[in-house]
Amino acid sequence: MLQHSSTTHAKLFLSALCCLPLVNALSTSAFAQDSSVSIGAGYSSEDSYRFGQYSSITGEGAYGIGSFLFQGTKQAGYGGTWQLRGDRIGLETTGLEASYRRWDEFSFSLNYEQLPHYRFNDGYTPFIGSGTMVQTLPPGWTGSSSTSGFSALGSSLNQVNVDTRRDRVTSALQWHITESWQLQGEFRHETKQGSDTLAAIFGSTGGNPRGSVLVRPVDYQIDEFDVSVTYAAAGSQFNLGYNTLRFSNDNASLRFDNPFNNSQWAAGANFSDGAVGQIGLEPDNVSQQYSLSGTHSFGSGTRLSGSLVSTRLEQDDSFLPYSSVFPAPIPLPRSDLGGRVDSLLANLRFATRVSDRGNLNLHYYFRERDNRTPQAIYLRIPGDATPQGGLLNSSARVNRIYDLEQEKLSADFRYRLSGSTRLNLGLEFEQTDRSMLDVATTEEERTYARLSFKPTVTSSAWIKLARAERDSSTYDATAPFVAGHNPDYVATLMGNELFENDPLLRRYHLTARNRDELSASFSLFPWDQASVSFLAILAMDDYPEARIGLQESDKSSYSLDFSFDPAQAWQASVFYTYDNYQNRQAGYARLGGGNPTPFFPESLRLPGNDWWVSSEDRVHSIGSMLQWSAIPERLDLSLEASYSDANTMTQPLSRGQRFLPLPDVSTEIVSAEFSANYRLSADRELSLGWYFERFQAIDWSLDSGGIDALSNILLPGNLSPNYSAHFISLSLHANF
């Protein structure tokens, strides 16, 4: 376990010490103008986690909402300005901030904020202790090989909520030591508590896995400290920094009863045998980072800048045992991972003016990831469903350590042809070397040309063409298998037995790819008070070597904006956006039965049943805004409205079989917001607000039949959110 360098009390004490300058300032200051207090209340018409997923307004009823801003200035002695601010008081999104600034010499701030996330509250589970580290099945539970055989399921269900809340405290310090030297420091302490979902699995091969989606506990802590010193002089600036982040998880593991019986599992793994599974949760870890950056201007439009960042990540939490079901005659080779990854990131930029009309920018990028985690042979117990095997077995696995080295070199040339006509030309070359993957090296070359011009006196436009070609070294589908298994076991295999994935499969981020992109923009200003703009983007990805896997991916996007500002009393705008994404993936049917390996010679496949899946996402969005000063200096009105409609269509195709398309997945969101601000006096204002949102979703993966919709997986049973919600608020704002 990583050793903590400070306790919670020490962290609070540190923050209190940082507040001393602020306390001293407040004790000698008086309130200044522009301080304000806002007190109000709101009412929500709907019970919906989705409606209040980030605002915390999740239930029907009344809410108190307030804010304040207190400011002060002291000119003499220990002079400076201070500020106390509070926002969204009364909600779980409360934000508080205290700050002090002594002119341009010194500044300090202390900030507290709450960040909720409500996922769903309509889920159900038969597990007792849901949301804790130990989850058991109720008395009288009867195991079965499928969810349809759980006779006690209906009478055992308990409703569950899935939500989290972050509490974050941040203190920041900035000190101008001299005109050239500056010190910055920041400390952040964050906790995250609540619940989330987790898949708990028994079994691992063929058709024998069974799983339960559990509600697991969340109890994290993050402590981050950042300090840097900056030197700035005429034409130059340099920064040296240090950052460390420590992640702590108060829950090391989760234990759960296995609700399933399966004749393919060894005795001891079934519910009838009293099998209990155990899952390790996120381990404690720590990172340290050193950085150096700087820039220098040589005059005449020439500038050199660069940065160097070195980071180390470490993780040494103790391992759980191989299994909580079967004993392990051969013990773990290590007590912990001893994980360590070192990375280096370098950037170098050079910009110069080559003529009165031309500018040249050069950029070099280097990234290295050096994984120094020790490797060992782990004799895993697959899915708690079979006893531990021997060294010459597919269960004997070696932890892979993925190293990476990446270099990019790019050049961008900008030239003014005449007047407002400009031409940009760009070229970038990238090479990436990886270890223990199907492809050792990828090389990609990107080029683009962009022309900007003014078709008329009242318009402007640009058009851009870009192409990227990625090539790779020989695709070796055996590399991941060989790297992840006991070398002595690998030596006993040959040919078709050495594949982890189908040898015809091509991973889309590693294999050859051609990308073409066309984008254009046109803006029209028919008169001073109005503007119209249009933007179009077309991108096409092609994977020429992918017989199995992703073959094509296309994107198109179009947007139109119109704004109108005829007078100071009112202004309006309207926008429309259409996005379209299309993908095509390929697969095949294969023989089953007693074939000795998962991938056979291509001649044994079923070419008549080759299949493809085409998916398409369409998103329409439209919105408008109107602001009107109905009574100048007295009454301001504002109205905003938006509509978004997203649909996903999935169509499987085959040479030898006919498939029905998968049900569409759709989401429709309508929202409208109205506000009226009426000034009662020079320092009093009354605000009325109304917000409406209608959310309608259809998702067959959620709405297809409840917690036992899948025969081998016990689901939480939550449904797609559907609601129509109104939120009305009234508040009084006072300045003093």
Secondary structure, 3 states (H helix, E strand, C coil): CCCCCCCHHHHHHHHHHHHHHHHHHHHCCCECCCCEEEEEEEEECCCCCCCCCCCCCCCCEEEEEEEEEEEEEECCCCCEEEEEEEEEECCCCCEEEEEEEECCCEEEEEEEEEEEEEEEEEEEECCECCCCCEEECCCCCCCECCHHHCCCHHHHCEEEEEEEEEEEEEEEEEEECCCCEEEEEEEEEEEEEEEEEEEEEECCCCCCCEEEEEEEEEEEEEEEEEEEEEEEECCEEEEEEEEEEEEEECCCEEEEECCECCCCCCCCCCHHHCCEEEEECCCCEEEEEEEEEEEEEEECCEEEEEEEEEEEEEECCECCCCCCCCCCCCCCCCCECCEEEEEEEEEEEEEEECCCCEEEEEEEEEEEEEECCCCCEEECCHHHCCCCCCCCCCCEEECCCCCEEEEEEEEEEEEEEECCEEEEEEEEEEEEEECCCCCCEEEEEEEEEEEEECCCCCEEEEEEEEEEEEEECCCCCCHHHHHCECHHHHCCCCHHHHCCCCCCECCCCCCCEEEEEEEEEEEEEEECCEEEEEEEEEEEEECCCCCEEEEEEEEEEEEEEEEEEEECCEEEEEEEEEEEEEEEEEEEECCCCCCCCCCCCHHHCEEEEEEEEEEEEEEEEEEEEEEEEEECCCEEEEEEEEEEEEEEEEEEEECCCCCCCEEEEEEEEEEEEEEEEEEEECCEEEEEEEEEEEEEEECHHHHCCCCCCCCCEECCCCCCCEEEEEEEEEEEEEEC
